[in-house]
Amino acid sequence: MPPMRRILLTAFLCALAACALLAAPALGKNTQELGRPGGGFPFPTPDCPENCQAIAQVTGFQVQLGENKNPFMIRRPGFVVSFTIRLSKPSTDQVSFFKTTYGQTPQARLAIVRSLKKKREYKLIKQTQAFDLEPYFGSTPTIALRQPFRVHKGDIVALTVPTWLPAFAHNQSSDQAWRSSHSGDECTATNPPSAAHEKEGTVMTYGCFYRTARLLYSASFIGDPKPTNPATKR
């Protein structure tokens, strides 16, 4: 290609790119990725295959990420439309152990829970179907909800793992913490009994609090738009 033609082609492609940037709509102020406050806190490297730990048979949610408290709490009405989960890739032996111990199909479901403001009790409001996530090990898939969840101020977006899932990172900073649906002696047990909160309308005690660890998920939230032209009162 002659030099002049190459320069003209480059200029043309740059112009197209500029037009694309100008045409791209800006994210609305009512759109938020819960679990990544202020656009920060990218997912850390997950456990497995090194120092392998996984989430197993439990429901939980992050309660602190740095200075941000309750990063999965809904602040105003809107919809949760999808969730993203960071998955490690355990070794063959690790996968075999988890399947033998906790179940053959590594699954997760998104859940909406609401605090009853007493004794750390939470009510399960709604949940998605269980998603089989083994095909996505070693990646960070985003899963759209078949039907967006209507949520209200004070609701919390939690993650339920009926079996097991390598979406966990420990040895994090002390300003990262999460809460689980285990309680009492189960908080420190090596293999606690199953405590996944999966029956809608029921209440469970989320009595275990853990620092220096993170559940590797986030949720896309779209808040209700604020009226800018309210009807005139008569």
ABEGO torsion letter per residue (X at the ends): XBAAAAAAAAAAAAAAAAAAAAABBBBBAABBBBGBBGGBGBBBBBBOABGBBBBBGBBBBBABBEABBGAABBABBEBBABBBBBBBBBBAAAAAAAAAAAEABBBBBBBBBBBAGBGGBBBBABBBBBBBAAAABGBBBBBBBABBBBBBBGBBBBBBBABBBBBBBBGBBAABBBBBABBEAAAABABBBBABBABBGBBBBBABBBBGBBBBBBBBBBBBBBBABBBBBX
